Amino acid sequence: MVRESTVSKPSAASCAMSPARRRGRGGAAVAILALPALLLMLLLLLLAVRDVHAAARIFEDDALLGTDLTATDVKEVRDNRVRPDTGPEVPRIDSELLLVHVLFRHGDRTPDPPSYPNDPYANFTYEPVGLGALTPVGKRTEYRIGRFLRHRYGDFLGGYRAGLMAARTTDWPRTKDSMALVLAGLFPPSKHDEWAGADGGDALGRMWMPIASESTPRDQDKLLYMWDVPCPAYDAQFQAVLQSPSFQKQFRTANAALISYLEKYSGAKITTPEDVYNIYQALLAQNGFNLTLPSWTSEVFPDKMKPLTAMFFELDAYNRQMQRLRAGPLLKRMLRHSVAKSRSLLRPAERKLYMYAVHDNNVSAMLRALQVWDNTLPPYGMAVILEVRRRAGQVGIQMYMRNSTTTDDVHPLTMPECEHFCPLHRFIQLTADVIPDNWDAECRGE
């Protein structure tokens, strides 16, 4: 027998939802609606943690950076490093200058050997200065940089004294000479620095005083001259970009006629932008030395060769990983010193200036890392300046470029996604992807 199932009717009491149950369901609905906001907050927290980690990396690798900070100092800066920029835009008012970084190219020089095969001056010795050395014009170029810096920062720096500044060059005579000339223009001796003697017979002692700079052997320089330090990861990236169809099209296919012309008359086999760069630099140096250039060069030098020469600098620091391995260590050092200065932790405490005498590819790599390069070939004596300033209680960086040897005009540089006065924590965030954690390990591909 099939038994009919009985379904009891709900009572009126059971149909009426209790206030407690209504509140429970309402709370669940609110929780569901609030879920996107909670996820957004979590995302922002993760981004903040990422930014703190990015900032923390500028305080690592003490051996590379030659830190002036103690372990306690570093921890304090790490603990107080980055705060969200939630306030209104800082008003454009006067600011206090705290620290200056200056990166500049050496002055006009004679050619570096070897030159191109058909060079009529292949055996020219460029006496009395020799090969790869500053010319008289180049020496004046660098001295004027020093005078420019004295005019711009004289009130800030005052006279020379121990601990005021640090100067570093690559291990090349032309950068060492350039630094000496810049320092001569920047710090003429005051009365108590003169060393002419009681009789005043030595005029040089009233016009110049020696100021030391530092350098590291080329095959060990991981800060300014990585080109002679093995870095397999960089080499792999370089070859991958160079051999890519897109770059070959940009370089060889789009410039086939010019490359053919240069190969015909120079005798050089052109396979990379560096081959064009070498010819361009030889012609530039010879022209600067008042030598008559071969007639064939009038068709292509300098204007038609400039875009291909610029590709040498583009390829040298093509992507963010390559910029990280080329410009990253120096930028890391600059940011480390900037943060320490902003926290009154920099040692020596009276330090106000860091100076670096380098080469054209150092300057272009730094500009590319900062995303402010405009494909301009770095001229002799070009300078990139980072000023660390405090404005309305906030510390930030203002960047400038001086790219003329005849005027003291400077051009403001502004990174994408920031103002010209870029808050320091924001500057660190925007450059985090080009700051290496450990340059040696990253070069090994670890």
Phi, psi and omega in degrees: 000132179273123182269129177291136177279143180251130179246119182280141178284140178292145179281163177299326181294321182285336179286330181277117181287133179291153176304323181296319180291322178298319179296323180297314180291323178297319178296322178296319179297317179298320180297319179296316180295329182279349184302314178302321179296320178296319178296321178296317179298320179296318179298316179298322178296317179297321178296320179296319178297319178300317181294321177296318178297318179300316180293324183298329185293343179284353180253011181261173175063059184301322184297322180291317189273344182062052188298148172261002186262147173278168178299322178296318178299315182299317180298319181297318179293320178299318183290340184237031194282299191238131175235142180301141180270080185261351183277176178291163179302137181295129179296149182278085180237176180301148181231162179262126178280128182253319189202149179230133171248132179233121177246119185222150178277151176297172182277180180307140186223169170277166184295152170271139174282156353274159177269188179283156189304321184266021181293119179293346181250026184301329182256010180286138187262350177057043177291147006267000188274332181088183183281143174066023185243162179294137172273169174305321177297318179297324177294319177294323178303314183288320178300322179293329174300315178300317179294322176299314180295323177296318180294320184281322188239011183302315180295325180288317185276321189072202179281166181289141175203159183300136177089348184293321186215163175229135183237132180224141179230167167284170185270056176233141179304322185290330176281325176295316177295321180298317179296318180299321180289319177297316180295327177295321178285328183282323185233074171294146185294137171278179183305316185281352177265348184295143181231029183289340182100163185298326182278352179066020185286336182261100184296330181301325181295343177266349185247341188211145172223145182286135175228128187282151170228167183244155173208164179236141177309143189304320184281004177236359187276101180263008181252315186240337186224068184286351185296337179256007178252126182303133178211083185303324181295320177293315181301321179295318177297317181301311181292323179297317179291313183301319183273355182294143179303323183294318180288321178298323177294316180296321185272299190275310185296315183287346184232029186302317183294317180293317179298318178298319179297314181295319179296320182297313188267330180275336184081002181271146172270117186259112179241341180222163175301334179297328178296322177290318179303317182296320177293315181300314182294323178296315180294319180298315181292319180293320177297319178293337178269011178064032173269147179282122182281153176304149185298329182295337184290337183297339180282338189228338185253134000266337197298312185290337180275343185300313181300320178291323177295321178298330178294335174299315179290324178297314181293325183298329179222059194291314184236179186294326179292319179292322175296324179298321182274342180263306184259344187303312182300319180289318178297322177300317179297316180299315181291323178299313179294325181294314179296317179299319179295320181295337180257009183058036180249355183290137178239134356291152186297332183276003180297128181232349189212134170239132183232141182224119175262120191221204185238173184299321181286337170296314183296314182293322179297320178294316179296323177291320178297325179274359177061040180231013180280136182247025179069014176282135176292127181296115180285165173304136177078008179296139182231138172247127186240129172246117177258127175265120186230154172248126182226122179051042177084356182247136179266136179212178180240134171244132183249146178220157176230132172246111186237024178234141178265358183249342179230165178259019179293139174241151181243127178293141177245135182230123177291147172303143177072020174211165175272171178300315168276098185262116179309140188302317181295325178289321177301317179296318178300316186287341180250007185301326184283355176245014176259112182288142172290309180213105188301316182298314181295319180292326176295328178279355180084018182272000000 
